[in-house]
Amino acid sequence: MTFTHARYDDVHRGRHVCLPFETESEKLDAAAAFLIEGLTRGKRCLFIGTPQEMAELADALEAAAGICVSRARSRGRLVFATPEEAYLKDGVFQPQLVLDRIEQNVREAIADGFTGLYATGELVYEPADEDWRRVVWYEAQLNETFARLPFAALCRYPRSVVPARRVQDVLRTHPVAIVRGASCRNPFYERNQLALSDDSQARLDWQLRQLRVQNRAEQHLENQTYSAVVAAAELATQVAALRAQLDSTD
């Protein structure tokens, strides 16, 4: 089996990543790439899913990077938990409690000699509106709560379960998105105050600022490209003149 992993070359860029996936193979590939990155960086890795998904992931990690999952689990490098264990208390999703659990997991990983924690979990059903608001609040808080801790998350959202309007909420709360195997800096990401706000005027002002920022960046890139082309042309002219001068002296 061959895997074409999305890369996470910049740990700060990839601290909070969403994966709105369409196929199981797309999900498996991204999760394997994410965990391989974490393991090679000396992180403890937490995979939240079903036992069947864990077994499939074990095969993927072995095929892609020669990682023995049973050995990694026995050494505490790779930890497995079900969604119920990771996200629920008495059958209810309590976002602040989950945030507290994650912080404790990060600190335990560091105390055990790891350089931090990588965690990936999945929304497996479509929540009711009130529950979904808690999910959005939780995702928005992740960016602020763990900004200074060695923690990275890959949040898996199946497109077959999560409707389009809620995928938009997912994009609003994640700085990076993996789309069909490509790790993309997310232009639709909003800081948590805006993501959790119903202020349409504030959102419009922010969107207009984003357009201006993008325009300035594109102009800067165009100017750099133009300068490089001009410099290359001038250098080519100088080289040609030097060759002509050398030929005339032979």
C-alpha positions as CSV (number, residue, x, y, z in Angstrom):
1,M,0.0,0.0,0.0
2,T,1.3,3.4,-1.0
3,F,0.5,6.6,1.0
4,T,0.9,10.2,-0.3
5,H,1.1,12.0,3.0
6,A,0.1,15.6,3.6
7,R,3.2,17.2,5.1
8,Y,3.5,19.1,8.4
9,D,6.9,20.9,7.8
10,D,6.0,23.8,10.1
11,V,4.8,22.6,13.5
12,H,3.3,26.1,14.3
13,R,1.5,26.2,11.1
14,G,0.0,22.7,11.7
15,R,-1.0,22.9,15.4
16,H,-4.8,22.8,14.7
17,V,-5.8,21.1,11.5
18,C,-9.2,20.1,10.2
19,L,-9.8,17.2,7.8
20,P,-13.2,17.5,6.1
21,F,-12.8,14.1,4.4
22,E,-14.9,12.4,1.7
23,T,-13.4,8.9,1.7
24,E,-12.1,6.5,4.3
25,S,-8.8,6.2,2.5
26,E,-8.4,10.0,2.5
27,K,-9.0,9.9,6.3
28,L,-6.5,7.0,6.9
29,D,-3.8,8.6,4.8
30,A,-4.1,11.9,6.6
31,A,-4.2,10.4,10.1
32,A,-1.2,8.2,9.3
33,A,0.8,11.1,8.1
34,F,-0.1,13.2,11.1
35,L,0.9,10.5,13.6
36,I,4.1,9.7,11.7
37,E,5.0,13.3,12.0
38,G,4.3,13.3,15.7
39,L,6.2,10.1,16.4
40,T,9.2,11.3,14.5
41,R,9.2,14.6,16.5
42,G,9.3,12.7,19.8
43,K,5.6,13.4,20.6
44,R,3.2,11.2,22.4
45,C,0.4,10.5,19.9
46,L,-3.3,10.0,20.9
47,F,-5.6,8.4,18.4
48,I,-9.3,8.6,19.1
49,G,-11.5,6.2,17.2
50,T,-12.8,2.7,17.0
51,P,-10.8,-0.5,17.5
52,Q,-11.3,-1.3,13.8
53,E,-9.8,2.1,12.8
54,M,-6.9,1.5,15.2
55,A,-6.2,-1.8,13.5
56,E,-6.3,-0.2,10.0
57,L,-4.1,2.5,11.2
58,A,-1.6,0.0,12.6
59,D,-1.3,-1.5,9.1
60,A,-0.9,1.9,7.6
61,L,1.9,3.0,10.0
62,E,3.7,-0.3,9.4
63,A,3.5,0.0,5.6
64,A,4.3,3.7,5.4
65,A,7.0,4.1,8.0
66,G,7.8,0.7,9.5
67,I,6.3,1.6,12.9
68,C,5.3,-1.3,15.1
69,V,2.1,-0.1,16.8
70,S,2.1,-2.7,19.5
71,R,5.6,-1.7,20.5
72,A,4.7,2.1,20.3
73,R,1.6,1.5,22.5
74,S,3.6,-0.5,25.1
75,R,6.1,2.3,25.4
76,G,3.4,5.0,25.7
77,R,4.4,6.6,22.4
78,L,1.0,5.9,20.9
79,V,-2.2,5.9,23.0
80,F,-5.7,4.8,21.9
81,A,-9.0,6.0,23.2
82,T,-12.6,5.6,22.1
83,P,-14.7,8.8,21.4
84,E,-16.7,8.1,24.6
85,E,-13.6,7.9,26.7
86,A,-12.0,11.1,25.2
87,Y,-15.0,13.4,24.8
88,L,-17.9,12.3,27.0
89,K,-18.7,12.3,30.7
90,D,-21.8,10.4,31.7
91,G,-22.7,10.4,28.0
92,V,-22.5,14.2,27.6
93,F,-20.0,16.2,25.7
94,Q,-18.6,18.8,28.1
95,P,-16.1,21.0,26.2
96,Q,-14.3,22.6,29.1
97,L,-13.8,19.2,30.7
98,V,-12.3,17.9,27.4
99,L,-10.0,20.9,27.3
100,D,-8.9,20.2,30.8
101,R,-8.2,16.6,29.9
102,I,-6.1,17.6,26.9
103,E,-4.0,20.0,29.0
104,Q,-3.4,17.2,31.6
105,N,-2.5,14.8,28.8
106,V,0.0,17.3,27.4
107,R,1.6,17.8,30.8
108,E,1.8,14.0,31.4
109,A,3.4,13.5,28.1
110,I,6.1,16.1,28.9
111,A,6.6,14.5,32.4
112,D,7.1,11.1,30.7
113,G,9.9,12.5,28.5
114,F,8.0,13.3,25.3
115,T,8.3,16.6,23.6
116,G,4.5,17.2,23.5
117,L,1.3,15.6,22.3
118,Y,-0.3,15.0,18.9
119,A,-4.0,14.0,19.0
120,T,-6.5,13.2,16.4
121,G,-10.2,12.6,16.9
122,E,-13.4,12.4,14.8
123,L,-17.0,13.6,14.9
124,V,-18.9,10.4,14.1
125,Y,-22.5,11.8,14.2
126,E,-24.3,15.0,13.5
127,P,-25.1,16.7,16.8
128,A,-28.2,18.7,17.6
129,D,-27.9,22.4,17.3
130,E,-27.1,23.0,21.0
131,D,-24.4,20.3,21.0
132,W,-23.0,21.7,17.8
133,R,-22.6,25.1,19.4
134,R,-20.6,23.4,22.1
135,V,-18.4,21.7,19.4
136,V,-17.7,25.1,17.7
137,W,-16.9,26.7,21.1
138,Y,-14.5,23.8,21.9
139,E,-12.8,24.1,18.5
140,A,-12.4,27.9,18.8
141,Q,-11.0,27.6,22.3
142,L,-8.3,25.0,21.2
143,N,-6.5,27.8,19.3
144,E,-6.2,30.0,22.3
145,T,-5.9,27.5,25.2
146,F,-2.9,25.6,23.7
147,A,-1.2,28.4,21.8
148,R,1.9,28.1,24.1
149,L,1.8,24.4,24.7
150,P,3.5,21.7,22.6
151,F,0.2,20.3,21.3
152,A,-1.2,19.6,17.8
153,A,-4.6,18.3,16.8
154,L,-6.0,16.8,13.6
155,C,-9.8,17.1,13.8
156,R,-11.6,14.6,11.4
157,Y,-15.0,15.6,10.0
158,P,-16.7,13.2,7.6
159,R,-18.5,15.1,4.8
160,S,-21.1,12.3,4.7
161,V,-22.1,13.2,8.3
162,V,-21.4,16.9,8.7
163,P,-23.6,19.1,6.5
164,A,-22.1,21.9,4.4
165,R,-23.2,24.8,6.7
166,R,-21.4,23.1,9.6
167,V,-18.3,22.3,7.5
168,Q,-18.1,26.1,7.1
169,D,-18.0,26.4,10.9
170,V,-15.2,23.9,11.0
171,L,-13.2,26.0,8.6
172,R,-13.8,29.1,10.7
173,T,-12.1,27.5,13.7
174,H,-9.1,25.8,12.1
175,P,-6.0,27.7,10.8
176,V,-5.0,24.8,8.6
177,A,-7.2,22.4,6.5
178,I,-6.3,19.2,4.6
179,V,-8.3,19.1,1.4
180,R,-7.9,16.0,-0.8
181,G,-4.4,15.3,0.5
182,A,-3.1,18.9,0.4
183,S,-2.3,20.7,3.6
184,C,-3.6,24.3,3.1
185,R,-3.3,27.5,5.0
186,N,-6.9,28.3,5.7
187,P,-8.0,31.8,4.5
188,F,-11.4,31.3,6.2
189,Y,-10.0,30.8,9.7
190,E,-11.3,33.3,12.3
191,R,-9.9,34.1,15.7
192,N,-12.1,32.7,18.4
193,Q,-13.8,36.0,19.4
194,L,-15.1,36.4,15.8
195,A,-15.8,32.7,15.2
196,L,-18.1,32.7,18.2
197,S,-19.7,36.0,17.4
198,D,-23.0,36.7,15.6
199,D,-21.9,40.2,14.6
200,S,-22.2,40.2,10.9
201,Q,-20.7,43.7,10.6
202,A,-17.6,42.6,12.4
203,R,-17.3,39.6,10.2
204,L,-17.7,41.7,7.0
205,D,-15.0,44.1,8.2
206,W,-12.7,41.2,8.9
207,Q,-13.4,39.7,5.4
208,L,-12.6,43.0,3.7
209,R,-9.4,43.4,5.7
210,Q,-8.4,39.9,4.6
211,L,-9.0,40.9,0.9
212,R,-6.7,43.9,1.4
213,V,-4.0,41.7,3.1
214,Q,-4.2,39.2,0.3
215,N,-4.0,41.9,-2.4
216,R,-0.9,43.4,-0.7
217,A,0.8,40.0,-0.5
218,E,0.1,39.3,-4.2
219,Q,1.5,42.6,-5.2
220,H,4.6,42.1,-3.1
221,L,5.1,38.7,-4.8
222,E,4.6,40.2,-8.2
223,N,7.1,42.9,-7.5
224,Q,9.7,40.4,-6.3
225,T,9.1,38.3,-9.4
226,Y,9.5,41.3,-11.7
227,S,12.7,42.3,-9.9
228,A,14.1,38.8,-10.3
229,V,13.3,38.8,-14.0
230,V,14.9,42.2,-14.5
231,A,18.0,41.1,-12.6
232,A,18.3,37.9,-14.6
233,A,18.0,39.8,-17.9
234,E,20.6,42.3,-16.8
235,L,23.0,39.5,-15.8
236,A,22.4,37.7,-19.1
237,T,23.3,41.0,-21.0
238,Q,26.5,41.4,-18.9
239,V,27.5,37.8,-19.6
240,A,26.9,38.2,-23.3
241,A,28.9,41.4,-23.4
242,L,31.8,39.7,-21.4
243,R,31.8,36.8,-23.8
244,A,31.9,39.1,-26.8
245,Q,34.8,41.0,-25.3
246,L,36.8,37.8,-24.6
247,D,36.1,36.6,-28.2
248,S,37.4,39.9,-29.6
249,T,40.7,39.5,-27.7
250,D,41.4,35.9,-29.0
